Amino acid sequence: MESMITFLFLLVVLLLGLDNVHSQRIKDNMYTPISGAHCFRRLNGTHVTGCSSQLGGSVGVLHFIRSEADIDFVVRKHPAPPYAPVLAPHLFTRENILRLRDQGGRHVSAVVLINNATELQQFSQESRCPNQFSGFVGGAAGMGTCDAQRSEASWNPWGTGLLLEDFPFPIYYVADPDEIDKLYDCFEKFNNYDLDNQHKRSLCSIEVHAFMSAAVDTRVCLTRSTVFNSLTPVKFCDPLQGKNVFATLFPRVLVKSEERKVDPSERIILVSSRMDTTTMFDGIGLGAMDSLVPFTILVSVAHFLAKVLPERVKSSDPNVLFMFFNGESYDYIGSQRFVYDLQKGAFPTKGSLTNPISMDNIDLMIDLGTMDDLNKLRIYNASELSAAVKIVQMIEKINSRYKFNIGLEKANVTEGLPPVSSHSFLRENASFPTVVFTSIPGNHYYHSIYDDTENLKFVYGNHSRDNDFTQLEDLDKENVLFSQDSIQLKLRNVSSLLGMVVYELITGAKYNPRFGTNSVLIDEFLYCFLLSADCPLFHAAAKPDFPKAFPVPPVRYISVHSTLPSEASGWTHRLLGLLIGQKVDKNTKAECQALHLPYNWYAGYSGLGECRWTTQNFTQALSPAFLDDEYDFKSHRYSTWTESTWREMSARIFLRPSASHETLTLSIGFVVMVISFVMVFLINSRSEVLFNQGSSTIPITPPTQC
């Protein structure tokens, strides 16, 4: 009996296992996953922007958009709603997307953007006036203004502003050609015929899961999170925050923590650029031209100055502070926090064991903006500034001496200041001494997925094996590694020019050596940030035993709070240590580490290891708005951007049955349910008869009496 029960138990377990395997196979046959990137939701003090699916996912019938007639079909005819229009980038315009949102209504449940740039001429989802409401407005003739209504008077003439719009449906970006083929084949096979009668048959559809928890605006979102956190730990959004990275050219004087105070005699030249970028889609976007160009120039300038000025010539020479601001794409998060810390005496932090710096310590700020045309630079200053005149004269002389062939135009003081970090300083002090280097806008793909290597015209030279990128380059020798019109040589010329200008500002002397920045260093830097973090420059900037990075470029979106710096901030910190830190005579890792900070051990160009005395560090890039519980989120004083939380990001295609099929399935299910209830009732009412198998009694013989 026990063996029979065991056999039946094993049989049931086996059948259940087979059933699970079979159901999994059915599921795999029903759904095909589609890899891609999602548009997600962000909020500020007054608005919500971005995209979100329904809570359980958004489902729509695939329909490829090739012309305006296809949009008409979706928003007017829609015989089998809801739909998920599939667009190529050249059709992803403000007019088309807003029409799908405003006229499509509940008939449009998702939008799919595919990577097909063959007809693309421009693609920028940023506003025509980036950071328009957080800039400096003042000075002569309303300096800082930007007219978003007229492209010729804007900072980003090709902007569509879709990055700042709110969409009730998800927008999903598919880049892989194989995934695009899946979408197209499914559409052609099941959807692209007899369009008016689509409702009569099964259709290829997509299901997108990208539900965003946040809503309304930052204030409401944070309030909801606080209320829920009193009962259960729920977050609906997080402030955008990261780390700025900075370094000084010369080490600063160390002081005891209790003796820290601002030294009014300390003089500083601040040279800055932003290090972040952004796009409409999570994790996609290299920002090659919009921010990587000035980022590269500043790193090269810092390396150049560390080589030609390993120590102060005179004790009275000003120090140079190199600042790489993070989060500037979102109302200047990094620079706003930096200015706030300067005003509070909180930069650098106490852990640096150096005196705090105030805005009065900064003699001059040289701010590097977007440089879309490296052959024609433009210099801005918000007020009359003698240093600006002096810099222009220096540039003209150096440019002529070294034949860099870089044109320079001095912008009129009354012209609007471009979207640069200087706005954060000028809002606090309209006469702050700042000079901005930029160029006339020329990037048709500003803050988009297509601001990439092709947009920058970058071709990796891969010359680091035979050329030490930690050394300066002899400008007298003809550069045979790169062509004259290559991005590497253009960046070398601009960074050499600016490096020499800062050298003369520091020393007050003419720069005579014929050495400039290194084109191989620039080549490697671009390769690391555009193609792969598993690169020679990053290897040299890490410890010899540091694990190799993944062969993808580091993401430079500021993101939200993390206990560790982002990958981009971390690598920038290491690079500054390698390129600015001064090499010291400590031959082993143990000897170097015994000295503790500010000494660091790097692999170096040889990969064998070297000890350097470094000055680089991190500082917070979190808006001051989130430090004050009473802050007015509608005041526009500080950045108030937050990012929504989410649980799942996925997309898959499947065959959605026709309405008649669904009705038939529902009807059969209902009939089966009714029959089941009737059968259960009948069986229950006749259970005594059906389950009575008779009784067998054994007569009991009474005991006999003796």
C-alpha positions as CSV (number, residue, x, y, z in Angstrom):
1,M,0.0,0.0,0.0
2,E,2.8,2.4,0.9
3,S,4.6,1.7,-2.3
4,M,1.4,2.5,-4.3
5,I,1.1,5.8,-2.5
6,T,4.7,6.7,-3.1
7,F,4.3,5.8,-6.8
8,L,1.2,8.0,-7.1
9,F,3.0,10.9,-5.4
10,L,6.0,10.7,-7.7
11,L,3.7,10.5,-10.7
12,V,1.9,13.7,-9.6
13,V,5.2,15.5,-9.0
14,L,6.4,14.4,-12.5
15,L,3.3,15.6,-14.2
16,L,3.4,18.9,-12.4
17,G,7.0,19.3,-13.5
18,L,6.2,18.5,-17.1
19,D,3.3,20.9,-16.9
20,N,5.6,23.7,-15.8
21,V,8.0,23.0,-18.6
22,H,5.2,22.9,-21.1
23,S,3.7,26.2,-19.8
24,Q,7.1,27.9,-20.0
25,R,7.5,26.8,-23.6
26,I,4.1,28.2,-24.4
27,K,5.0,31.5,-22.8
28,D,8.3,31.6,-24.8
29,N,6.3,31.0,-28.0
30,M,3.8,33.7,-27.2
31,Y,6.2,36.5,-26.3
32,T,9.5,37.7,-27.9
33,P,11.5,40.2,-25.9
34,I,12.8,43.3,-27.5
35,S,15.9,45.0,-26.1
36,G,16.2,48.8,-26.1
37,A,16.2,51.9,-23.9
38,H,13.3,53.7,-22.2
39,C,12.3,57.3,-21.9
40,F,11.8,57.9,-18.2
41,R,10.2,60.6,-16.0
42,R,11.9,63.6,-14.4
43,L,10.3,66.4,-12.4
44,N,11.3,69.9,-11.3
45,G,9.7,72.5,-9.1
46,T,6.8,73.3,-11.5
47,H,6.5,70.4,-14.0
48,V,6.8,66.8,-14.8
49,T,8.6,65.6,-17.9
50,G,9.3,62.3,-19.7
51,C,7.3,59.2,-20.2
52,S,5.5,56.4,-18.3
53,S,3.6,53.2,-19.2
54,Q,0.5,52.1,-17.4
55,L,0.9,50.3,-14.1
56,G,0.6,46.8,-15.6
57,G,2.4,47.8,-18.9
58,S,1.1,49.4,-22.1
59,V,0.0,47.3,-25.1
60,G,-0.3,48.6,-28.6
61,V,-0.6,47.3,-32.2
62,L,2.6,48.0,-34.1
63,H,2.2,50.4,-37.0
64,F,5.2,51.7,-38.9
65,I,5.0,55.4,-39.7
66,R,6.5,56.4,-43.0
67,S,4.4,59.5,-43.9
68,E,1.8,61.8,-42.5
69,A,-0.9,59.5,-43.9
70,D,0.3,56.8,-41.5
71,I,-0.1,59.2,-38.6
72,D,-3.6,60.1,-39.9
73,F,-4.5,56.4,-39.8
74,V,-3.4,56.0,-36.2
75,V,-5.1,59.2,-34.8
76,R,-8.2,59.2,-37.0
77,K,-9.1,55.8,-38.3
78,H,-7.6,53.4,-35.7
79,P,-9.7,50.4,-36.5
80,A,-8.0,48.2,-33.8
81,P,-6.8,50.5,-31.0
82,P,-4.7,51.1,-29.1
83,Y,-1.7,51.5,-31.4
84,A,2.1,51.7,-30.9
85,P,3.5,53.8,-33.8
86,V,7.0,52.9,-34.9
87,L,9.0,55.9,-36.2
88,A,12.4,56.5,-37.8
89,P,14.4,59.4,-36.2
90,H,13.7,61.8,-39.1
91,L,10.0,61.5,-38.3
92,F,10.5,61.9,-34.6
93,T,9.7,65.6,-34.7
94,R,7.9,67.8,-32.2
95,E,4.9,68.2,-34.5
96,N,4.5,64.4,-35.1
97,I,5.0,63.4,-31.4
98,L,2.8,66.0,-30.0
99,R,0.1,65.1,-32.6
100,L,0.3,61.5,-31.5
101,R,0.0,62.6,-27.9
102,D,-2.7,65.3,-28.2
103,Q,-4.8,63.9,-31.1
104,G,-4.2,60.2,-30.6
105,G,-5.5,60.2,-27.0
106,R,-6.3,56.7,-25.7
107,H,-5.8,55.3,-29.2
108,V,-2.0,55.6,-28.8
109,S,-0.5,53.6,-26.0
110,A,3.2,53.6,-26.8
111,V,5.7,55.0,-29.3
112,V,8.7,53.1,-30.6
113,L,11.8,54.9,-32.0
114,I,14.0,52.8,-34.2
115,N,17.7,53.5,-35.1
116,N,17.5,54.4,-38.7
117,A,19.4,57.6,-39.3
118,T,19.6,57.5,-43.1
119,E,17.5,60.6,-43.7
120,L,18.4,62.4,-40.5
121,Q,19.5,66.0,-40.7
122,Q,19.0,67.1,-37.1
123,F,17.9,65.5,-33.9
124,S,17.8,67.3,-30.6
125,Q,15.1,66.9,-27.9
126,E,16.6,69.7,-25.8
127,S,15.0,73.1,-25.6
128,R,16.1,75.8,-27.9
129,C,17.2,77.7,-24.8
130,P,18.7,75.1,-22.4
131,N,18.5,76.0,-18.7
132,Q,16.6,79.1,-19.8
133,F,15.0,79.8,-16.4
134,S,18.1,79.3,-14.3
135,G,20.5,81.6,-16.1
136,F,21.8,85.1,-15.3
137,V,19.6,87.9,-16.6
138,G,21.1,91.3,-16.1
139,G,24.0,93.5,-17.0
140,A,23.9,95.5,-20.2
141,A,20.7,95.1,-22.3
142,G,19.4,92.1,-20.4
143,M,22.5,89.9,-20.8
144,G,21.6,86.2,-20.7
145,T,18.3,86.3,-22.5
146,C,17.5,83.7,-25.1
147,D,14.5,83.7,-27.5
148,A,13.1,80.2,-27.9
149,Q,10.6,81.4,-30.4
150,R,13.2,82.3,-32.9
151,S,15.8,79.7,-33.8
152,E,18.3,82.3,-35.0
153,A,18.3,84.0,-31.6
154,S,18.6,80.8,-29.6
155,W,21.4,78.7,-28.2
156,N,20.2,75.4,-29.7
157,P,18.5,76.3,-33.0
158,W,17.6,72.6,-33.7
159,G,16.0,71.9,-30.4
160,T,12.5,70.4,-30.3
161,G,11.9,70.7,-26.6
162,L,10.6,67.1,-26.3
163,L,12.9,66.5,-23.4
164,L,10.8,68.9,-21.4
165,E,7.4,67.5,-22.4
166,D,5.2,65.1,-20.5
167,F,3.9,62.0,-22.3
168,P,1.1,59.6,-20.9
169,F,2.7,56.7,-22.9
170,P,6.1,55.1,-22.9
171,I,8.6,55.9,-25.7
172,Y,10.9,53.0,-26.4
173,Y,14.2,53.2,-28.4
174,V,15.4,50.2,-30.3
175,A,18.9,50.4,-31.7
176,D,19.8,46.7,-32.5
177,P,19.2,46.0,-36.3
178,D,18.2,42.4,-35.4
179,E,15.5,43.7,-33.0
180,I,14.3,46.2,-35.6
181,D,14.0,43.3,-38.1
182,K,11.8,41.4,-35.6
183,L,9.5,44.4,-35.3
184,Y,9.3,44.9,-39.1
185,D,8.8,41.3,-40.0
186,C,6.1,40.9,-37.4
187,F,4.3,44.1,-38.7
188,E,4.6,43.0,-42.4
189,K,3.3,39.5,-41.7
190,F,0.3,40.3,-39.5
191,N,-0.6,44.0,-39.7
192,N,0.4,45.5,-43.0
193,Y,-2.6,44.5,-45.2
194,D,-6.3,45.2,-45.3
195,L,-5.8,48.0,-42.8
196,D,-9.4,48.9,-42.5
197,N,-10.3,45.4,-41.3
198,Q,-7.5,45.0,-38.8
199,H,-10.0,44.5,-36.1
200,K,-11.2,41.2,-37.6
201,R,-7.8,39.4,-37.2
202,S,-5.0,38.9,-34.8
203,L,-2.3,41.6,-34.9
204,C,1.3,41.9,-33.9
205,S,1.5,44.1,-30.8
206,I,4.1,45.3,-28.3
207,E,3.9,45.4,-24.6
208,V,6.1,48.0,-22.8
209,H,6.7,48.0,-19.0
210,A,8.0,51.3,-17.8
211,F,5.7,52.5,-15.1
212,M,7.1,55.6,-13.3
213,S,6.1,56.2,-9.7
214,A,6.4,60.0,-9.6
215,A,3.8,62.5,-10.6
216,V,2.9,66.2,-10.6
217,D,6.2,67.9,-9.6
218,T,9.2,67.6,-7.3
219,R,7.5,69.2,-4.2
220,V,4.4,66.9,-4.4
221,C,6.6,63.8,-5.1
222,L,8.9,64.4,-2.1
223,T,5.9,65.1,0.1
224,R,4.3,61.8,-0.9
225,S,7.5,60.0,-0.2
226,T,7.7,61.6,3.3
227,V,4.1,60.7,4.1
228,F,4.5,57.1,3.0
229,N,7.9,56.7,4.7
230,S,6.2,57.3,8.0
231,L,4.2,54.1,7.4
232,T,6.3,52.1,5.0
233,P,9.6,52.7,3.2
234,V,8.4,53.9,-0.2
235,K,10.2,56.3,-2.5
236,F,8.6,57.9,-5.6
237,C,11.5,60.1,-6.7
238,D,15.1,60.9,-5.9
239,P,17.0,64.2,-6.4
240,L,19.5,64.3,-9.2
241,Q,22.9,64.3,-7.7
242,G,26.4,63.2,-8.3
243,K,30.0,64.4,-7.7
244,N,31.9,67.3,-9.1
245,V,35.6,66.6,-9.6
246,F,38.4,69.2,-8.9
247,A,42.1,69.5,-8.7
248,T,44.6,72.3,-8.1
249,L,47.7,72.9,-10.1
250,F,49.8,73.5,-7.0
251,P,49.3,71.8,-3.6
252,R,47.6,74.0,-1.1
253,V,48.9,74.6,2.4
254,L,47.8,72.0,4.9
255,V,46.2,73.3,8.1
256,K,44.7,71.7,11.2
257,S,41.0,71.2,11.1
258,E,40.2,73.6,13.9
259,E,42.4,76.3,12.3
260,R,40.6,76.4,8.9
261,K,39.6,79.9,7.7
262,V,39.5,81.8,4.5
263,D,42.9,83.3,3.6
264,P,42.1,86.6,1.8
265,S,45.6,86.7,0.3
266,E,45.1,83.4,-1.6
267,R,44.7,84.0,-5.3
268,I,43.0,81.5,-7.7
269,I,42.3,81.2,-11.4
270,L,39.3,79.0,-11.9
271,V,39.2,77.0,-15.1
272,S,36.0,75.0,-15.6
273,S,33.9,72.9,-17.9
274,R,31.0,70.5,-17.4
275,M,31.4,66.7,-17.5
276,D,27.8,65.5,-17.8
277,T,25.4,65.1,-20.7
278,T,21.8,63.9,-21.1
279,T,19.3,62.5,-23.6
280,M,15.7,61.4,-23.6
281,F,16.6,57.7,-23.1
282,D,18.2,56.0,-20.2
283,G,21.9,55.2,-20.5
284,I,22.0,56.2,-24.2
285,G,24.0,59.3,-25.3
286,L,27.7,60.1,-25.5
287,G,27.5,63.8,-25.6
288,A,30.5,63.8,-27.9
289,M,30.2,67.4,-29.2
290,D,28.0,69.0,-26.6
291,S,30.2,68.4,-23.5
292,L,33.0,65.9,-24.2
293,V,34.9,68.5,-26.4
294,P,35.3,71.1,-23.6
295,F,35.8,68.3,-21.1
296,T,38.8,67.0,-23.2
297,I,40.2,70.5,-23.6
298,L,40.2,71.1,-19.9
299,V,41.9,67.8,-19.1
300,S,44.6,68.6,-21.7
301,V,45.1,72.1,-20.4
302,A,45.5,70.7,-16.8
303,H,48.0,68.2,-18.0
304,F,49.9,70.8,-20.0
305,L,50.2,73.2,-17.0
306,A,51.3,70.5,-14.7
307,K,54.1,69.7,-17.0
308,V,55.3,73.2,-17.7
309,L,54.7,74.4,-14.1
310,P,55.5,71.5,-11.8
311,E,55.9,74.1,-9.0
312,R,55.3,77.8,-8.5
313,V,57.9,80.1,-10.2
314,K,57.1,82.8,-7.6
315,S,55.3,82.4,-4.3
316,S,53.0,85.2,-5.4
317,D,51.8,83.3,-8.5
318,P,48.1,82.4,-8.3
319,N,47.1,78.8,-8.0
320,V,44.8,77.2,-10.7
321,L,41.6,75.4,-9.7
322,F,40.4,72.9,-12.3
323,M,36.6,72.3,-11.9
324,F,34.6,69.6,-13.7
325,F,31.0,70.3,-12.9
326,N,28.4,67.6,-12.9
327,G,24.7,68.0,-13.5
328,E,25.0,71.2,-15.5
329,S,22.4,69.9,-18.0
330,Y,19.7,70.3,-15.3
331,D,19.9,73.9,-14.3
332,Y,23.5,73.9,-13.4
333,I,23.3,71.5,-10.4
334,G,27.1,71.2,-9.9
335,S,28.1,74.8,-10.2
336,Q,25.1,76.0,-8.1
337,R,26.3,73.7,-5.3
338,F,29.9,74.9,-5.7
339,V,28.9,78.5,-5.4
340,Y,26.7,77.7,-2.4
341,D,29.6,75.9,-0.7
342,L,31.9,78.9,-1.4
343,Q,29.5,81.2,0.3
344,K,29.1,78.9,3.3
345,G,32.9,78.3,3.7
346,A,32.3,74.6,2.9
347,F,34.7,74.2,-0.1
348,P,36.8,72.2,0.2
349,T,35.5,70.0,3.0
350,K,37.2,69.7,6.3
351,G,38.7,66.4,5.4
352,S,41.0,68.2,2.9
353,L,42.8,69.9,5.8
354,T,43.2,73.0,3.7
355,N,41.6,76.5,4.2
356,P,38.2,77.1,2.7
357,I,37.9,79.2,-0.4
358,S,35.5,82.1,-1.0
359,M,34.4,83.8,-4.2
360,D,36.6,86.7,-3.3
361,N,39.7,84.4,-3.7
362,I,38.9,83.9,-7.4
363,D,40.7,86.5,-9.5
364,L,39.3,85.1,-12.8
365,M,37.1,82.3,-14.1
366,I,37.7,80.8,-17.5
367,D,34.7,78.8,-18.4
368,L,34.7,76.4,-21.4
369,G,31.3,76.1,-23.1
370,T,30.4,74.1,-26.2
371,M,32.9,74.4,-29.0
372,D,31.1,73.1,-32.1
373,D,33.6,74.8,-34.4
374,L,37.1,74.5,-33.1
375,N,38.5,76.7,-35.8
376,K,36.4,79.7,-34.8
377,L,36.2,80.5,-31.1
378,R,34.1,83.1,-29.5
379,I,34.8,84.8,-26.2
380,Y,32.1,86.2,-23.9
381,N,32.2,88.3,-20.7
382,A,29.1,89.5,-18.8
383,S,30.6,92.9,-17.9
384,E,33.5,95.1,-18.9
385,L,36.6,93.2,-17.8
386,S,40.2,94.1,-18.4
387,A,41.2,90.5,-18.1
388,A,39.0,89.7,-21.2
389,V,40.9,92.3,-23.2
390,K,44.2,91.0,-22.0
391,I,43.2,87.4,-22.9
392,V,42.2,88.4,-26.4
393,Q,45.6,90.0,-27.0
394,M,47.4,86.9,-25.6
395,I,45.4,84.6,-27.9
396,E,46.2,86.7,-31.0
397,K,49.9,86.7,-30.3
398,I,50.1,83.0,-29.4
399,N,47.9,82.0,-32.3
400,S,50.2,83.9,-34.7
401,R,53.4,82.6,-33.0
402,Y,52.4,78.9,-33.3
403,K,50.2,79.1,-36.4
404,F,47.3,77.4,-34.8
405,N,45.0,79.1,-37.4
406,I,42.2,79.5,-34.8
407,G,39.9,82.4,-35.5
408,L,38.7,84.4,-32.5
409,E,35.6,86.7,-32.2
410,K,34.8,88.8,-29.2
411,A,31.1,88.8,-28.6
412,N,29.4,92.0,-27.8
413,V,28.8,92.6,-24.1
414,T,25.0,93.0,-24.8
415,E,24.7,89.5,-26.4
416,G,23.1,86.7,-24.4
417,L,25.5,84.5,-22.4
418,P,25.4,80.8,-23.7
419,P,24.3,78.0,-21.3
420,V,27.5,77.7,-19.2
421,S,28.4,77.3,-15.6
422,S,29.2,81.0,-15.3
423,H,25.5,81.7,-14.9
424,S,25.6,80.3,-11.3
425,F,28.3,82.7,-10.3
426,L,26.8,85.8,-12.1
427,R,23.4,85.2,-10.4
428,E,25.1,85.7,-7.1
429,N,27.5,88.5,-8.3
430,A,26.7,90.2,-11.5
431,S,30.3,91.6,-11.7
432,F,32.0,88.3,-11.1
433,P,35.2,88.2,-13.3
434,T,34.3,85.5,-15.8
435,V,35.4,84.9,-19.4
436,V,33.6,82.2,-21.5
437,F,35.1,80.4,-24.4
438,T,32.6,78.9,-26.8
439,S,31.7,79.0,-30.5
440,I,28.7,79.7,-32.7
441,P,26.1,76.8,-32.3
442,G,26.7,74.1,-34.9
443,N,25.7,70.8,-33.2
444,H,22.5,69.5,-34.9
445,Y,22.3,66.7,-32.3
446,Y,22.7,68.5,-29.0
447,H,21.7,66.3,-26.0
448,S,20.6,63.4,-28.2
449,I,21.5,59.8,-28.9
450,Y,23.2,60.8,-32.1
451,D,25.8,63.1,-30.6
452,D,28.3,60.4,-31.0
453,T,31.6,59.5,-32.7
454,E,30.2,60.1,-36.2
455,N,28.9,63.5,-35.2
456,L,32.4,64.4,-33.8
457,K,34.1,62.8,-36.8
458,F,36.3,60.8,-34.4
459,V,38.5,58.0,-35.8
460,Y,40.6,56.2,-33.2
461,G,44.3,56.5,-34.0
462,N,45.6,53.9,-31.5
463,H,49.1,55.2,-31.2
464,S,49.7,54.8,-27.5
465,R,51.9,51.8,-27.7
466,D,54.7,53.8,-29.3
467,N,53.9,57.2,-27.9
468,D,53.9,58.2,-24.3
469,F,50.7,60.2,-23.8
470,T,51.9,61.5,-20.4
471,Q,54.5,63.7,-22.1
472,L,54.0,67.0,-24.0
473,E,54.2,67.2,-27.8
474,D,56.8,69.0,-29.8
475,L,55.0,71.5,-31.9
476,D,57.9,72.1,-34.2
477,K,57.7,68.5,-35.5
478,E,55.1,67.7,-38.1
479,N,52.4,65.5,-36.7
480,V,52.3,62.4,-38.9
481,L,49.9,60.5,-36.6
482,F,46.8,62.5,-37.4
483,S,45.6,64.6,-40.4
484,Q,45.4,68.3,-40.1
485,D,41.6,68.3,-40.1
486,S,41.3,65.6,-37.5
487,I,39.5,66.2,-34.3
488,Q,42.6,65.2,-32.4
489,L,44.8,68.0,-33.9
490,K,42.0,70.5,-33.6
491,L,41.6,69.8,-29.9
492,R,45.4,69.8,-29.5
493,N,45.6,73.3,-31.0
494,V,42.8,74.8,-28.9
495,S,44.0,73.2,-25.7
496,S,47.6,74.2,-26.3
497,L,46.4,77.8,-27.0
498,L,44.3,78.0,-23.8
499,G,47.1,76.3,-21.8
500,M,49.6,78.9,-22.9
501,V,47.2,81.7,-22.1
502,V,46.7,80.4,-18.5
503,Y,50.5,80.0,-18.2
504,E,51.1,83.6,-19.1
505,L,48.3,84.7,-16.7
506,I,49.9,82.8,-13.9
507,T,53.5,83.8,-14.4
508,G,53.1,87.1,-16.2
509,A,55.8,85.9,-18.6
510,K,55.8,84.9,-22.2
511,Y,55.6,81.1,-23.0
512,N,58.6,80.3,-25.1
513,P,59.0,76.5,-25.3
514,R,57.7,74.8,-28.4
515,F,55.7,72.2,-26.5
516,G,52.0,71.8,-26.5
517,T,49.4,69.4,-25.4
518,N,49.5,65.7,-26.5
519,S,47.4,64.6,-29.5
520,V,47.8,61.0,-28.5
521,L,46.5,61.7,-25.0
522,I,43.5,63.4,-26.6
523,D,43.0,60.4,-28.9
524,E,43.0,58.0,-26.0
525,F,40.8,60.2,-23.9
526,L,38.1,60.3,-26.6
527,Y,38.4,56.6,-27.2
528,C,37.8,55.9,-23.5
529,F,34.7,58.1,-23.2
530,L,33.2,57.4,-26.6
531,L,34.0,53.7,-27.3
532,S,35.4,51.7,-24.4
533,A,36.4,52.2,-20.8
534,D,38.8,49.2,-21.3
535,C,41.4,51.5,-22.7
536,P,45.2,52.2,-22.3
537,L,44.6,55.6,-20.6
538,F,42.2,54.2,-18.0
539,H,44.6,51.4,-17.4
540,A,47.4,53.9,-16.7
541,A,45.2,55.9,-14.4
542,A,44.2,52.9,-12.2
543,K,46.3,50.8,-9.9
544,P,48.3,48.0,-11.6
545,D,46.0,45.3,-10.1
546,F,42.8,47.2,-10.8
547,P,40.2,45.0,-12.6
548,K,39.6,45.9,-16.2
549,A,36.6,48.1,-17.0
550,F,33.8,46.9,-19.2
551,P,34.3,47.6,-22.9
552,V,31.6,50.3,-23.0
553,P,32.0,54.0,-22.5
554,P,31.2,55.4,-19.0
555,V,27.7,56.9,-18.7
556,R,27.9,60.7,-18.0
557,Y,24.3,61.3,-17.0
558,I,24.3,62.7,-13.4
559,S,21.8,60.1,-12.1
560,V,20.7,59.9,-8.4
561,H,22.4,59.3,-5.1
562,S,24.9,56.5,-4.8
563,T,27.4,55.6,-2.1
564,L,30.1,55.5,-4.7
565,P,30.9,58.1,-7.4
566,S,29.6,57.4,-10.8
567,E,31.9,55.7,-13.3
568,A,32.5,58.9,-15.2
569,S,33.4,60.8,-12.0
570,G,35.6,58.1,-10.7
571,W,37.6,57.9,-13.9
572,T,37.9,61.7,-14.1
573,H,39.3,61.7,-10.5
574,R,41.9,59.0,-11.4
575,L,42.9,60.8,-14.6
576,L,43.5,64.0,-12.8
577,G,45.7,62.2,-10.3
578,L,47.8,60.7,-13.1
579,L,48.0,63.7,-15.3
580,I,48.3,66.5,-12.8
581,G,49.9,64.7,-9.8
582,Q,53.7,65.1,-9.5
583,K,55.7,61.9,-9.6
584,V,57.7,61.2,-6.4
585,D,60.6,58.9,-5.8
586,K,58.8,56.0,-4.1
587,N,59.5,52.9,-6.0
588,T,57.1,50.4,-4.4
589,K,53.4,50.4,-3.7
590,A,54.0,49.8,0.0
591,E,56.3,52.8,0.3
592,C,53.7,55.0,-1.5
593,Q,50.7,53.8,0.5
594,A,52.6,54.3,3.7
595,L,52.5,58.0,3.0
596,H,48.7,58.0,2.8
597,L,46.8,60.8,1.0
598,P,47.6,62.9,-0.9
599,Y,50.0,60.3,-2.3
600,N,48.4,57.7,-4.7
601,W,49.7,54.7,-6.6
602,Y,49.0,54.4,-10.3
603,A,49.9,51.9,-13.0
604,G,51.3,54.7,-15.1
605,Y,52.2,54.6,-18.8
606,S,54.5,51.6,-18.3
607,G,51.9,49.7,-16.3
608,L,54.5,48.9,-13.6
609,G,53.3,51.4,-11.0
610,E,54.4,54.8,-9.9
611,C,53.7,57.1,-6.9
612,R,52.3,60.6,-7.4
613,W,51.6,63.5,-5.1
614,T,48.0,64.4,-6.0
615,T,45.6,67.3,-5.4
616,Q,42.3,66.0,-6.9
617,N,39.2,65.4,-4.9
618,F,35.4,65.2,-5.1
619,T,32.7,67.7,-4.0
620,Q,29.0,67.3,-3.9
621,A,26.8,68.0,-6.9
622,L,23.5,68.2,-5.1
623,S,21.3,71.2,-5.5
624,P,21.1,73.5,-2.4
625,A,17.3,73.3,-2.8
626,F,17.3,69.9,-1.1
627,L,19.3,71.2,1.9
628,D,16.5,73.6,3.0
629,D,13.2,72.1,4.2
630,E,11.5,75.5,3.7
631,Y,12.8,76.1,0.2
632,D,10.2,77.5,-2.3
633,F,10.3,75.0,-5.2
634,K,8.8,77.6,-7.6
635,S,11.3,80.3,-7.0
636,H,13.8,79.1,-9.7
637,R,16.7,80.1,-7.4
638,Y,18.2,76.6,-7.4
639,S,17.8,73.5,-9.5
640,T,14.9,71.2,-8.3
641,W,15.2,68.3,-10.7
642,T,14.3,64.8,-9.4
643,E,14.1,61.5,-11.2
644,S,11.2,59.1,-10.8
645,T,11.6,55.6,-9.3
646,W,10.6,52.5,-11.3
647,R,10.4,48.8,-10.8
648,E,10.6,47.2,-14.2
649,M,11.8,48.2,-17.7
650,S,11.1,45.7,-20.5
651,A,9.4,45.3,-23.8
652,R,8.1,42.3,-25.8
653,I,6.1,41.6,-28.9
654,F,3.3,39.1,-29.2
655,L,0.2,38.3,-31.4
656,R,-2.8,40.0,-29.9
657,P,-6.0,38.1,-30.8
658,S,-8.8,39.8,-32.7
659,A,-11.8,41.2,-30.9
660,S,-14.0,38.3,-32.2
661,H,-11.5,35.8,-31.0
662,E,-11.4,37.4,-27.6
663,T,-15.2,37.4,-27.4
664,L,-15.3,33.8,-28.4
665,T,-12.7,32.8,-25.8
666,L,-14.6,34.7,-23.1
667,S,-17.9,33.1,-24.1
668,I,-16.4,29.6,-24.1
669,G,-14.8,30.3,-20.7
670,F,-18.1,31.5,-19.3
671,V,-20.0,28.5,-20.7
672,V,-17.3,26.1,-19.2
673,M,-17.6,28.0,-15.9
674,V,-21.5,27.6,-15.8
675,I,-21.2,23.9,-16.7
676,S,-18.6,23.4,-14.0
677,F,-20.9,25.0,-11.4
678,V,-23.8,22.8,-12.5
679,M,-21.8,19.6,-12.5
680,V,-20.4,20.5,-9.0
681,F,-23.9,21.1,-7.7
682,L,-25.3,17.9,-9.2
683,I,-22.4,15.8,-7.9
684,N,-22.6,17.4,-4.5
685,S,-26.4,16.8,-4.3
686,R,-26.0,13.1,-5.3
687,S,-22.8,12.4,-3.3
688,E,-24.4,9.8,-1.1
689,V,-25.5,7.8,-4.1
690,L,-22.4,8.4,-6.3
691,F,-19.9,7.7,-3.6
692,N,-21.7,5.0,-1.6
693,Q,-19.9,1.8,-2.4
694,G,-22.0,-0.4,0.1
695,S,-21.1,-1.6,3.5
696,S,-19.9,-5.0,4.5
697,T,-20.7,-6.0,8.1
698,I,-19.3,-8.9,9.9
699,P,-21.7,-10.5,12.3
700,I,-20.6,-10.7,15.9
701,T,-21.2,-14.0,17.6
702,P,-22.2,-13.5,21.2
703,P,-20.0,-15.3,23.6
704,T,-21.1,-18.7,24.7
705,Q,-21.8,-19.4,28.3
706,C,-20.1,-22.2,30.0
